[in-house]
Amino acid sequence: MLEISLIEYQPRWFGRDELEDEMGQQIWQHYRQKIDIETPSFKNQNRWKLTAKGVIGTIPLTPDLTIRIQPKTAIANIWQMLDTVGSLKSLQMFEQLTTCDRLEDLCDLLARILANRILDRIRQGLVANYQPHRDRLISPRGRIDWPRTARSPWATRLPCHYTTRTADIPDNQILLWTLHHLRRTRHLFHDTTQIQLARAHRALSGAIALVPYTAADCRNRPYDRLNADYQIPHTLCGFFLEHLSPGQAHGDRHALPFLLNTAQLYEAYVAAWLAQHLPPRYYLKAQDPYKLSSNHRYKIDLILYDRTTNRAIAVLDTKYKTPDKPSQDDINQIIAYAHFKQSDRVATHRAILIYPEPLSKPLDEIIHTIHIQSLVFGCDPDRDGAAFLAQLGL
């Protein structure tokens, strides 16, 4: 079995004897949004060029080819960013995660924790609710619907309103739906984890219906003393459902790719950290929509506001890449965002491009009354957050 290993944003070259034309075509056809692919030609010495674009994870492209995309930063930093964003909030497992040096190790650990928590809850008894029913029964049950009975006195069955206690409710359906997908992603997990996932799946599938759910369904759910211990399993379910992607082939026999969008994670991480640590005088708006016209709508990554005046003092745009200097497109975009806020009668004269690593040619100049800067917000929140606030002058 062939395995291709990539590091995000780092190009890698392959000869035609290493990567067959058919496999290269499949990558281009199904994953060109995730992997930039340059076909062999005389211009590149007849080699394939693959560059992962802001995603990490595993793609089981065919039974004979797996693509593994590793992060350019340490796995520990990926974990810290996830924890800051809240995707895995309240999971205090840093000691266990210190042994994870690959994304697959991180996924295996979290899947094993999920399976074990589900099995523990099954041993204690699944949470259940009373569900209302209305049906015609041979013998009375619950409350008889006398008006309906009077309208059809000849009927041999009585119309009744009654309730039954069932565990087939969304709290448990979310668990089964996630296990169903994880079992299709066996390439990520060790044998012992696969066994635990299969045990949990078998234990639930007899009493719980297989109902589709999304990652959004796992968030902001109501919890009380009866289902409080579901919060962490649901958080893990949301994590997996968000990053398990349907592949180009459908059906239970095909493995799902696991792809974590690090560019989106970095943007959410910066926004979450700043929201938690800004001085009280300031507040932040993320993904602020702006309508330029009926056909042109934009979302500005981050806008920093002053609470006392309620005025925007800076627009910020995260760029999860490490060029030598900001591109002209990035500069034009952030200047446009600043002008949008000015035309919205909320003047701002600061525009900031945020990068995860220092640039060899940083930007700090005034363009059309807009002070534009490139600043650094690294992937280690304990070390880099305070440094960024100092660069920002807050």
DRENDREN-967833 format. One record per residue (C-alpha): residue in one letter; chain; x negated, y negated, z negated; residue number from 1. Coordinates in steps of 0.02 Angstrom, whole numbers, plus 50000, padded with zeros to 5 digits. Layout:
N
<node r="A" c="A" east="X" north="Y" up="Z" k="NUM"/>
...
//
This chain:
394
<node r="M" c="A" east="50000" north="50000" up="50000" k="1"/>
<node r="L" c="A" east="49931" north="49830" up="50050" k="2"/>
<node r="E" c="A" east="49931" north="49689" up="49922" k="3"/>
<node r="I" c="A" east="49898" north="49509" up="49970" k="4"/>
<node r="S" c="A" east="49845" north="49395" up="49828" k="5"/>
<node r="L" c="A" east="49866" north="49206" up="49844" k="6"/>
<node r="I" c="A" east="49843" north="49057" up="49729" k="7"/>
<node r="E" c="A" east="49969" north="48918" up="49750" k="8"/>
<node r="Y" c="A" east="49912" north="48777" up="49866" k="9"/>
<node r="Q" c="A" east="49748" north="48867" up="49905" k="10"/>
<node r="P" c="A" east="49738" north="48927" up="50086" k="11"/>
<node r="R" c="A" east="49675" north="49101" up="50121" k="12"/>
<node r="W" c="A" east="49623" north="49177" up="50288" k="13"/>
<node r="F" c="A" east="49659" north="49353" up="50349" k="14"/>
<node r="G" c="A" east="49597" north="49445" up="50501" k="15"/>
<node r="R" c="A" east="49720" north="49534" up="50614" k="16"/>
<node r="D" c="A" east="49653" north="49699" up="50547" k="17"/>
<node r="E" c="A" east="49701" north="49642" up="50369" k="18"/>
<node r="L" c="A" east="49873" north="49575" up="50412" k="19"/>
<node r="E" c="A" east="49970" north="49653" up="50555" k="20"/>
<node r="D" c="A" east="50070" north="49544" up="50673" k="21"/>
<node r="E" c="A" east="50235" north="49623" up="50619" k="22"/>
<node r="M" c="A" east="50201" north="49582" up="50435" k="23"/>
<node r="G" c="A" east="50150" north="49404" up="50478" k="24"/>
<node r="Q" c="A" east="50311" north="49384" up="50576" k="25"/>
<node r="Q" c="A" east="50413" north="49443" up="50426" k="26"/>
<node r="I" c="A" east="50326" north="49317" up="50313" k="27"/>
<node r="W" c="A" east="50364" north="49177" up="50435" k="28"/>
<node r="Q" c="A" east="50543" north="49234" up="50465" k="29"/>
<node r="H" c="A" east="50596" north="49254" up="50283" k="30"/>
<node r="Y" c="A" east="50476" north="49154" up="50173" k="31"/>
<node r="R" c="A" east="50409" north="49009" up="50275" k="32"/>
<node r="Q" c="A" east="50491" north="48890" up="50150" k="33"/>
<node r="K" c="A" east="50382" north="48967" up="50014" k="34"/>
<node r="I" c="A" east="50224" north="49009" up="50110" k="35"/>
<node r="D" c="A" east="50147" north="48901" up="50246" k="36"/>
<node r="I" c="A" east="50088" north="49019" up="50383" k="37"/>
<node r="E" c="A" east="49974" north="48982" up="50530" k="38"/>
<node r="T" c="A" east="49969" north="49113" up="50666" k="39"/>
<node r="P" c="A" east="49807" north="49178" up="50742" k="40"/>
<node r="S" c="A" east="49739" north="49082" up="50891" k="41"/>
<node r="F" c="A" east="49575" north="49027" up="50967" k="42"/>
<node r="K" c="A" east="49584" north="48872" up="50855" k="43"/>
<node r="N" c="A" east="49568" north="48973" up="50694" k="44"/>
<node r="Q" c="A" east="49455" north="49112" up="50755" k="45"/>
<node r="N" c="A" east="49604" north="49227" up="50781" k="46"/>
<node r="R" c="A" east="49649" north="49237" up="50596" k="47"/>
<node r="W" c="A" east="49807" north="49215" up="50493" k="48"/>
<node r="K" c="A" east="49810" north="49071" up="50369" k="49"/>
<node r="L" c="A" east="49928" north="49084" up="50219" k="50"/>
<node r="T" c="A" east="49957" north="48946" up="50091" k="51"/>
<node r="A" c="A" east="50083" north="48963" up="49949" k="52"/>
<node r="K" c="A" east="50185" north="48804" up="49928" k="53"/>
<node r="G" c="A" east="50224" north="48770" up="49745" k="54"/>
<node r="V" c="A" east="50289" north="48942" up="49698" k="55"/>
<node r="I" c="A" east="50216" north="49085" up="49598" k="56"/>
<node r="G" c="A" east="50275" north="49263" up="49581" k="57"/>
<node r="T" c="A" east="50291" north="49425" up="49678" k="58"/>
<node r="I" c="A" east="50368" north="49460" up="49848" k="59"/>
<node r="P" c="A" east="50391" north="49645" up="49894" k="60"/>
<node r="L" c="A" east="50396" north="49605" up="50079" k="61"/>
<node r="T" c="A" east="50401" north="49786" up="50140" k="62"/>
<node r="P" c="A" east="50370" north="49957" up="50061" k="63"/>
<node r="D" c="A" east="50191" north="49937" up="50123" k="64"/>
<node r="L" c="A" east="50157" north="49754" up="50082" k="65"/>
<node r="T" c="A" east="50172" north="49654" up="49921" k="66"/>
<node r="I" c="A" east="50124" north="49470" up="49907" k="67"/>
<node r="R" c="A" east="50070" north="49408" up="49735" k="68"/>
<node r="I" c="A" east="50057" north="49221" up="49709" k="69"/>
<node r="Q" c="A" east="49960" north="49168" up="49555" k="70"/>
<node r="P" c="A" east="49970" north="48995" up="49474" k="71"/>
<node r="K" c="A" east="49828" north="48873" up="49491" k="72"/>
<node r="T" c="A" east="49844" north="48838" up="49306" k="73"/>
<node r="A" c="A" east="49834" north="48961" up="49161" k="74"/>
<node r="I" c="A" east="49984" north="49072" up="49123" k="75"/>
<node r="A" c="A" east="49983" north="48999" up="48947" k="76"/>
<node r="N" c="A" east="50016" north="48827" up="49020" k="77"/>
<node r="I" c="A" east="50160" north="48896" up="49125" k="78"/>
<node r="W" c="A" east="50235" north="48965" up="48965" k="79"/>
<node r="Q" c="A" east="50214" north="48799" up="48874" k="80"/>
<node r="M" c="A" east="50297" north="48705" up="49016" k="81"/>
<node r="L" c="A" east="50444" north="48827" up="49015" k="82"/>
<node r="D" c="A" east="50460" north="48809" up="48827" k="83"/>
<node r="T" c="A" east="50456" north="48618" up="48839" k="84"/>
<node r="V" c="A" east="50590" north="48617" up="48974" k="85"/>
<node r="G" c="A" east="50698" north="48731" up="48868" k="86"/>
<node r="S" c="A" east="50717" north="48877" up="48987" k="87"/>
<node r="L" c="A" east="50650" north="48989" up="48849" k="88"/>
<node r="K" c="A" east="50683" north="48878" up="48701" k="89"/>
<node r="S" c="A" east="50675" north="48954" up="48526" k="90"/>
<node r="L" c="A" east="50575" north="49107" up="48581" k="91"/>
<node r="Q" c="A" east="50431" north="49103" up="48457" k="92"/>
<node r="M" c="A" east="50315" north="49232" up="48536" k="93"/>
<node r="F" c="A" east="50155" north="49138" up="48567" k="94"/>
<node r="E" c="A" east="50049" north="49273" up="48483" k="95"/>
<node r="Q" c="A" east="50114" north="49406" up="48602" k="96"/>
<node r="L" c="A" east="50096" north="49294" up="48753" k="97"/>
<node r="T" c="A" east="49911" north="49267" up="48721" k="98"/>
<node r="T" c="A" east="49883" north="49439" up="48798" k="99"/>
<node r="C" c="A" east="49973" north="49390" up="48959" k="100"/>
<node r="D" c="A" east="49850" north="49337" up="49092" k="101"/>
<node r="R" c="A" east="49963" north="49370" up="49241" k="102"/>
<node r="L" c="A" east="50140" north="49318" up="49283" k="103"/>
<node r="E" c="A" east="50189" north="49502" up="49292" k="104"/>
<node r="D" c="A" east="50131" north="49525" up="49111" k="105"/>
<node r="L" c="A" east="50238" north="49377" up="49057" k="106"/>
<node r="C" c="A" east="50391" north="49446" up="49149" k="107"/>
<node r="D" c="A" east="50363" north="49620" up="49081" k="108"/>
<node r="L" c="A" east="50354" north="49557" up="48902" k="109"/>
<node r="L" c="A" east="50512" north="49451" up="48919" k="110"/>
<node r="A" c="A" east="50608" north="49592" up="49004" k="111"/>
<node r="R" c="A" east="50558" north="49713" up="48866" k="112"/>
<node r="I" c="A" east="50615" north="49589" up="48733" k="113"/>
<node r="L" c="A" east="50781" north="49569" up="48823" k="114"/>
<node r="A" c="A" east="50810" north="49757" up="48836" k="115"/>
<node r="N" c="A" east="50765" north="49785" up="48653" k="116"/>
<node r="R" c="A" east="50880" north="49646" up="48593" k="117"/>
<node r="I" c="A" east="51024" north="49715" up="48696" k="118"/>
<node r="L" c="A" east="50996" north="49890" up="48626" k="119"/>
<node r="D" c="A" east="50990" north="49820" up="48450" k="120"/>
<node r="R" c="A" east="51155" north="49732" up="48477" k="121"/>
<node r="I" c="A" east="51234" north="49889" up="48550" k="122"/>
<node r="R" c="A" east="51184" north="49985" up="48393" k="123"/>
<node r="Q" c="A" east="51265" north="49850" up="48286" k="124"/>
<node r="G" c="A" east="51418" north="49841" up="48398" k="125"/>
<node r="L" c="A" east="51451" north="49725" up="48544" k="126"/>
<node r="V" c="A" east="51547" north="49567" up="48512" k="127"/>
<node r="A" c="A" east="51728" north="49585" up="48567" k="128"/>
<node r="N" c="A" east="51882" north="49476" up="48588" k="129"/>
<node r="Y" c="A" east="52068" north="49502" up="48595" k="130"/>
<node r="Q" c="A" east="52134" north="49487" up="48772" k="131"/>
<node r="P" c="A" east="52320" north="49450" up="48804" k="132"/>
<node r="H" c="A" east="52421" north="49567" up="48914" k="133"/>
<node r="R" c="A" east="52597" north="49569" up="48984" k="134"/>
<node r="D" c="A" east="52669" north="49732" up="49049" k="135"/>
<node r="R" c="A" east="52821" north="49846" up="49047" k="136"/>
<node r="L" c="A" east="52794" north="49991" up="48926" k="137"/>
<node r="I" c="A" east="52889" north="50148" up="48880" k="138"/>
<node r="S" c="A" east="52874" north="50109" up="48694" k="139"/>
<node r="P" c="A" east="52872" north="49935" up="48614" k="140"/>
<node r="R" c="A" east="52704" north="49854" up="48582" k="141"/>
<node r="G" c="A" east="52668" north="49680" up="48519" k="142"/>
<node r="R" c="A" east="52812" north="49562" up="48558" k="143"/>
<node r="I" c="A" east="52959" north="49614" up="48666" k="144"/>
<node r="D" c="A" east="53009" north="49487" up="48798" k="145"/>
<node r="W" c="A" east="53196" north="49488" up="48759" k="146"/>
<node r="P" c="A" east="53250" north="49365" up="48895" k="147"/>
<node r="R" c="A" east="53171" north="49477" up="49029" k="148"/>
<node r="T" c="A" east="53248" north="49630" up="48946" k="149"/>
<node r="A" c="A" east="53421" north="49550" up="48953" k="150"/>
<node r="R" c="A" east="53401" north="49512" up="49138" k="151"/>
<node r="S" c="A" east="53369" north="49697" up="49177" k="152"/>
<node r="P" c="A" east="53456" north="49801" up="49043" k="153"/>
<node r="W" c="A" east="53451" north="49956" up="49155" k="154"/>
<node r="A" c="A" east="53258" north="49960" up="49156" k="155"/>
<node r="T" c="A" east="53182" north="50106" up="49060" k="156"/>
<node r="R" c="A" east="53024" north="50010" up="49017" k="157"/>
<node r="L" c="A" east="53018" north="49861" up="48900" k="158"/>
<node r="P" c="A" east="52928" north="49700" up="48948" k="159"/>
<node r="C" c="A" east="52801" north="49669" up="48810" k="160"/>
<node r="H" c="A" east="52670" north="49538" up="48766" k="161"/>
<node r="Y" c="A" east="52524" north="49616" up="48672" k="162"/>
<node r="T" c="A" east="52335" north="49602" up="48646" k="163"/>
<node r="T" c="A" east="52193" north="49727" up="48656" k="164"/>
<node r="R" c="A" east="52020" north="49712" up="48583" k="165"/>
<node r="T" c="A" east="51887" north="49730" up="48717" k="166"/>
<node r="A" c="A" east="51700" north="49706" up="48736" k="167"/>
<node r="D" c="A" east="51720" north="49672" up="48922" k="168"/>
<node r="I" c="A" east="51697" north="49484" up="48903" k="169"/>
<node r="P" c="A" east="51576" north="49358" up="48981" k="170"/>
<node r="D" c="A" east="51451" north="49369" up="48837" k="171"/>
<node r="N" c="A" east="51419" north="49552" up="48879" k="172"/>
<node r="Q" c="A" east="51449" north="49540" up="49067" k="173"/>
<node r="I" c="A" east="51304" north="49418" up="49080" k="174"/>
<node r="L" c="A" east="51189" north="49547" up="49001" k="175"/>
<node r="L" c="A" east="51243" north="49686" up="49119" k="176"/>
<node r="W" c="A" east="51229" north="49576" up="49275" k="177"/>
<node r="T" c="A" east="51051" north="49528" up="49227" k="178"/>
<node r="L" c="A" east="51001" north="49709" up="49192" k="179"/>
<node r="H" c="A" east="51075" north="49758" up="49360" k="180"/>
<node r="H" c="A" east="50957" north="49636" up="49447" k="181"/>
<node r="L" c="A" east="50806" north="49678" up="49339" k="182"/>
<node r="R" c="A" east="50821" north="49861" up="49386" k="183"/>
<node r="R" c="A" east="50801" north="49807" up="49567" k="184"/>
<node r="T" c="A" east="50637" north="49722" up="49522" k="185"/>
<node r="R" c="A" east="50541" north="49874" up="49459" k="186"/>
<node r="H" c="A" east="50379" north="49815" up="49537" k="187"/>
<node r="L" c="A" east="50364" north="49683" up="49399" k="188"/>
<node r="F" c="A" east="50374" north="49802" up="49251" k="189"/>
<node r="H" c="A" east="50276" north="49940" up="49167" k="190"/>
<node r="D" c="A" east="50353" north="50114" up="49151" k="191"/>
<node r="T" c="A" east="50399" north="50090" up="48967" k="192"/>
<node r="T" c="A" east="50491" north="49928" up="49007" k="193"/>
<node r="Q" c="A" east="50584" north="50010" up="49151" k="194"/>
<node r="I" c="A" east="50642" north="50148" up="49033" k="195"/>
<node r="Q" c="A" east="50708" north="50020" up="48907" k="196"/>
<node r="L" c="A" east="50797" north="49922" up="49044" k="197"/>
<node r="A" c="A" east="50877" north="50082" up="49109" k="198"/>
<node r="R" c="A" east="50934" north="50132" up="48934" k="199"/>
<node r="A" c="A" east="51014" north="49963" up="48905" k="200"/>
<node r="H" c="A" east="51096" north="49966" up="49076" k="201"/>
<node r="R" c="A" east="51171" north="50140" up="49047" k="202"/>
<node r="A" c="A" east="51235" north="50091" up="48874" k="203"/>
<node r="L" c="A" east="51327" north="49938" up="48942" k="204"/>
<node r="S" c="A" east="51389" north="50000" up="49110" k="205"/>
<node r="G" c="A" east="51518" north="50119" up="49038" k="206"/>
<node r="A" c="A" east="51619" north="49985" up="48950" k="207"/>
<node r="I" c="A" east="51573" north="49822" up="49038" k="208"/>
<node r="A" c="A" east="51622" north="49769" up="49214" k="209"/>
<node r="L" c="A" east="51487" north="49715" up="49337" k="210"/>
<node r="V" c="A" east="51533" north="49532" up="49366" k="211"/>
<node r="P" c="A" east="51418" north="49406" up="49454" k="212"/>
<node r="Y" c="A" east="51346" north="49263" up="49352" k="213"/>
<node r="T" c="A" east="51221" north="49125" up="49384" k="214"/>
<node r="A" c="A" east="51084" north="49048" up="49278" k="215"/>
<node r="A" c="A" east="51198" north="48899" up="49243" k="216"/>
<node r="D" c="A" east="51326" north="49016" up="49164" k="217"/>
<node r="C" c="A" east="51196" north="49065" up="49034" k="218"/>
<node r="R" c="A" east="51169" north="48888" up="48970" k="219"/>
<node r="N" c="A" east="51268" north="48785" up="48844" k="220"/>
<node r="R" c="A" east="51377" north="48931" up="48794" k="221"/>
<node r="P" c="A" east="51476" north="48921" up="48630" k="222"/>
<node r="Y" c="A" east="51405" north="49022" up="48485" k="223"/>
<node r="D" c="A" east="51471" north="49060" up="48311" k="224"/>
<node r="R" c="A" east="51426" north="49178" up="48169" k="225"/>
<node r="L" c="A" east="51489" north="49328" up="48269" k="226"/>
<node r="N" c="A" east="51385" north="49302" up="48425" k="227"/>
<node r="A" c="A" east="51241" north="49192" up="48366" k="228"/>
<node r="D" c="A" east="51113" north="49327" up="48406" k="229"/>
<node r="Y" c="A" east="51168" north="49322" up="48590" k="230"/>
<node r="Q" c="A" east="51085" north="49153" up="48615" k="231"/>
<node r="I" c="A" east="50909" north="49218" up="48646" k="232"/>
<node r="P" c="A" east="50966" north="49361" up="48762" k="233"/>
<node r="H" c="A" east="51071" north="49237" up="48861" k="234"/>
<node r="T" c="A" east="50922" north="49119" up="48872" k="235"/>
<node r="L" c="A" east="50817" north="49260" up="48942" k="236"/>
<node r="C" c="A" east="50957" north="49307" up="49062" k="237"/>
<node r="G" c="A" east="50961" north="49128" up="49125" k="238"/>
<node r="F" c="A" east="50772" north="49131" up="49151" k="239"/>
<node r="F" c="A" east="50777" north="49290" up="49255" k="240"/>
<node r="L" c="A" east="50934" north="49245" up="49354" k="241"/>
<node r="E" c="A" east="50858" north="49077" up="49399" k="242"/>
<node r="H" c="A" east="50696" north="49151" up="49466" k="243"/>
<node r="L" c="A" east="50754" north="49315" up="49543" k="244"/>
<node r="S" c="A" east="50786" north="49275" up="49725" k="245"/>
<node r="P" c="A" east="50889" north="49376" up="49849" k="246"/>
<node r="G" c="A" east="50770" north="49445" up="49978" k="247"/>
<node r="Q" c="A" east="50791" north="49461" up="50164" k="248"/>
<node r="A" c="A" east="50860" north="49637" up="50142" k="249"/>
<node r="H" c="A" east="51019" north="49669" up="50046" k="250"/>
<node r="G" c="A" east="51077" north="49820" up="49948" k="251"/>
<node r="D" c="A" east="51030" north="49905" up="49786" k="252"/>
<node r="R" c="A" east="50884" north="50000" up="49860" k="253"/>
<node r="H" c="A" east="50784" north="49844" up="49900" k="254"/>
<node r="A" c="A" east="50676" north="49754" up="49773" k="255"/>
<node r="L" c="A" east="50705" north="49571" up="49734" k="256"/>
<node r="P" c="A" east="50565" north="49443" up="49742" k="257"/>
<node r="F" c="A" east="50527" north="49351" up="49581" k="258"/>
<node r="L" c="A" east="50477" north="49172" up="49623" k="259"/>
<node r="L" c="A" east="50455" north="49031" up="49500" k="260"/>
<node r="N" c="A" east="50456" north="48859" up="49581" k="261"/>
<node r="T" c="A" east="50311" north="48775" up="49492" k="262"/>
<node r="A" c="A" east="50340" north="48607" up="49578" k="263"/>
<node r="Q" c="A" east="50517" north="48598" up="49506" k="264"/>
<node r="L" c="A" east="50454" north="48664" up="49339" k="265"/>
<node r="Y" c="A" east="50321" north="48529" up="49330" k="266"/>
<node r="E" c="A" east="50448" north="48393" up="49368" k="267"/>
<node r="A" c="A" east="50568" north="48458" up="49234" k="268"/>
<node r="Y" c="A" east="50425" north="48480" up="49111" k="269"/>
<node r="V" c="A" east="50366" north="48299" up="49128" k="270"/>
<node r="A" c="A" east="50544" north="48235" up="49110" k="271"/>
<node r="A" c="A" east="50581" north="48344" up="48957" k="272"/>
<node r="W" c="A" east="50419" north="48297" up="48868" k="273"/>
<node r="L" c="A" east="50441" north="48111" up="48898" k="274"/>
<node r="A" c="A" east="50624" north="48117" up="48842" k="275"/>
<node r="Q" c="A" east="50568" north="48194" up="48678" k="276"/>
<node r="H" c="A" east="50415" north="48085" up="48645" k="277"/>
<node r="L" c="A" east="50449" north="47910" up="48714" k="278"/>
<node r="P" c="A" east="50443" north="47768" up="48587" k="279"/>
<node r="P" c="A" east="50618" north="47724" up="48524" k="280"/>
<node r="R" c="A" east="50621" north="47565" up="48627" k="281"/>
<node r="Y" c="A" east="50626" north="47663" up="48791" k="282"/>
<node r="Y" c="A" east="50735" north="47795" up="48872" k="283"/>
<node r="L" c="A" east="50723" north="47898" up="49029" k="284"/>
<node r="K" c="A" east="50841" north="47944" up="49170" k="285"/>
<node r="A" c="A" east="50798" north="48097" up="49276" k="286"/>
<node r="Q" c="A" east="50858" north="48128" up="49454" k="287"/>
<node r="D" c="A" east="50947" north="47960" up="49458" k="288"/>
<node r="P" c="A" east="51055" north="47953" up="49617" k="289"/>
<node r="Y" c="A" east="51047" north="47803" up="49731" k="290"/>
<node r="K" c="A" east="51162" north="47775" up="49880" k="291"/>
<node r="L" c="A" east="51079" north="47669" up="50013" k="292"/>
<node r="S" c="A" east="51221" north="47697" up="50138" k="293"/>
<node r="S" c="A" east="51355" north="47825" up="50175" k="294"/>
<node r="N" c="A" east="51226" north="47932" up="50265" k="295"/>
<node r="H" c="A" east="51073" north="47900" up="50156" k="296"/>
<node r="R" c="A" east="51071" north="47957" up="49975" k="297"/>
<node r="Y" c="A" east="50918" north="47977" up="49866" k="298"/>
<node r="K" c="A" east="50875" north="48045" up="49695" k="299"/>
<node r="I" c="A" east="50735" north="47957" up="49603" k="300"/>
<node r="D" c="A" east="50634" north="48080" up="49498" k="301"/>
<node r="L" c="A" east="50618" north="47973" up="49341" k="302"/>
<node r="I" c="A" east="50663" north="47796" up="49292" k="303"/>
<node r="L" c="A" east="50598" north="47719" up="49131" k="304"/>
<node r="Y" c="A" east="50717" north="47594" up="49047" k="305"/>
<node r="D" c="A" east="50699" north="47468" up="48907" k="306"/>
<node r="R" c="A" east="50840" north="47492" up="48780" k="307"/>
<node r="T" c="A" east="50841" north="47311" up="48723" k="308"/>
<node r="T" c="A" east="50871" north="47241" up="48898" k="309"/>
<node r="N" c="A" east="50936" north="47398" up="48984" k="310"/>
<node r="R" c="A" east="50822" north="47357" up="49130" k="311"/>
<node r="A" c="A" east="50714" north="47477" up="49228" k="312"/>
<node r="I" c="A" east="50531" north="47444" up="49195" k="313"/>
<node r="A" c="A" east="50455" north="47583" up="49302" k="314"/>
<node r="V" c="A" east="50499" north="47716" up="49430" k="315"/>
<node r="L" c="A" east="50401" north="47878" up="49418" k="316"/>
<node r="D" c="A" east="50381" north="48020" up="49543" k="317"/>
<node r="T" c="A" east="50298" north="48187" up="49500" k="318"/>
<node r="K" c="A" east="50184" north="48269" up="49627" k="319"/>
<node r="Y" c="A" east="50131" north="48447" up="49587" k="320"/>
<node r="K" c="A" east="49978" north="48445" up="49698" k="321"/>
<node r="T" c="A" east="49796" north="48392" up="49686" k="322"/>
<node r="P" c="A" east="49742" north="48291" up="49838" k="323"/>
<node r="D" c="A" east="49591" north="48177" up="49842" k="324"/>
<node r="K" c="A" east="49707" north="48027" up="49846" k="325"/>
<node r="P" c="A" east="49894" north="47992" up="49859" k="326"/>
<node r="S" c="A" east="49960" north="48019" up="50034" k="327"/>
<node r="Q" c="A" east="50035" north="47874" up="50130" k="328"/>
<node r="D" c="A" east="50204" north="47962" up="50128" k="329"/>
<node r="D" c="A" east="50200" north="47973" up="49938" k="330"/>
<node r="I" c="A" east="50153" north="47789" up="49924" k="331"/>
<node r="N" c="A" east="50291" north="47737" up="50043" k="332"/>
<node r="Q" c="A" east="50417" north="47841" up="49948" k="333"/>
<node r="I" c="A" east="50378" north="47771" up="49776" k="334"/>
<node r="I" c="A" east="50376" north="47592" up="49843" k="335"/>
<node r="A" c="A" east="50546" north="47622" up="49922" k="336"/>
<node r="Y" c="A" east="50612" north="47686" up="49755" k="337"/>
<node r="A" c="A" east="50550" north="47529" up="49668" k="338"/>
<node r="H" c="A" east="50633" north="47418" up="49799" k="339"/>
<node r="F" c="A" east="50795" north="47517" up="49782" k="340"/>
<node r="K" c="A" east="50801" north="47472" up="49597" k="341"/>
<node r="Q" c="A" east="50760" north="47291" up="49636" k="342"/>
<node r="S" c="A" east="50902" north="47282" up="49762" k="343"/>
<node r="D" c="A" east="51012" north="47361" up="49629" k="344"/>
<node r="R" c="A" east="50983" north="47203" up="49524" k="345"/>
<node r="V" c="A" east="50877" north="47300" up="49401" k="346"/>
<node r="A" c="A" east="50706" north="47235" up="49443" k="347"/>
<node r="T" c="A" east="50553" north="47344" up="49419" k="348"/>
<node r="H" c="A" east="50378" north="47304" up="49471" k="349"/>
<node r="R" c="A" east="50293" north="47467" up="49421" k="350"/>
<node r="A" c="A" east="50287" north="47624" up="49527" k="351"/>
<node r="I" c="A" east="50193" north="47774" up="49461" k="352"/>
<node r="L" c="A" east="50142" north="47935" up="49549" k="353"/>
<node r="I" c="A" east="50111" north="48075" up="49424" k="354"/>
<node r="Y" c="A" east="49988" north="48216" up="49462" k="355"/>
<node r="P" c="A" east="49938" north="48368" up="49357" k="356"/>
<node r="E" c="A" east="49751" north="48337" up="49380" k="357"/>
<node r="P" c="A" east="49641" north="48182" up="49403" k="358"/>
<node r="L" c="A" east="49618" north="48125" up="49583" k="359"/>
<node r="S" c="A" east="49445" north="48090" up="49651" k="360"/>
<node r="K" c="A" east="49516" north="47929" up="49727" k="361"/>
<node r="P" c="A" east="49652" north="47867" up="49607" k="362"/>
<node r="L" c="A" east="49767" north="47725" up="49658" k="363"/>
<node r="D" c="A" east="49790" north="47565" up="49560" k="364"/>
<node r="E" c="A" east="49841" north="47413" up="49662" k="365"/>
<node r="I" c="A" east="49982" north="47290" up="49695" k="366"/>
<node r="I" c="A" east="50080" north="47310" up="49856" k="367"/>
<node r="H" c="A" east="50220" north="47185" up="49893" k="368"/>
<node r="T" c="A" east="50236" north="47135" up="49709" k="369"/>
<node r="I" c="A" east="50244" north="47319" up="49659" k="370"/>
<node r="H" c="A" east="50106" north="47380" up="49543" k="371"/>
<node r="I" c="A" east="50078" north="47559" up="49604" k="372"/>
<node r="Q" c="A" east="49969" north="47682" up="49507" k="373"/>
<node r="S" c="A" east="49923" north="47865" up="49509" k="374"/>
<node r="L" c="A" east="49920" north="47935" up="49332" k="375"/>
<node r="V" c="A" east="49884" north="48108" up="49261" k="376"/>
<node r="F" c="A" east="50002" north="48216" up="49160" k="377"/>
<node r="G" c="A" east="49916" north="48384" up="49134" k="378"/>
<node r="C" c="A" east="49999" north="48552" up="49104" k="379"/>
<node r="D" c="A" east="49949" north="48564" up="48920" k="380"/>
<node r="P" c="A" east="50079" north="48460" up="48826" k="381"/>
<node r="D" c="A" east="49984" north="48461" up="48661" k="382"/>
<node r="R" c="A" east="49832" north="48384" up="48742" k="383"/>
<node r="D" c="A" east="49897" north="48285" up="48890" k="384"/>
<node r="G" c="A" east="50061" north="48207" up="48833" k="385"/>
<node r="A" c="A" east="49990" north="48075" up="48718" k="386"/>
<node r="A" c="A" east="49854" north="48034" up="48845" k="387"/>
<node r="F" c="A" east="49987" north="48001" up="48977" k="388"/>
<node r="L" c="A" east="50083" north="47882" up="48862" k="389"/>
<node r="A" c="A" east="49921" north="47789" up="48833" k="390"/>
<node r="Q" c="A" east="49892" north="47775" up="49021" k="391"/>
<node r="L" c="A" east="50071" north="47714" up="49038" k="392"/>
<node r="G" c="A" east="50037" north="47579" up="48907" k="393"/>
<node r="L" c="A" east="50177" north="47631" up="48789" k="394"/>
//
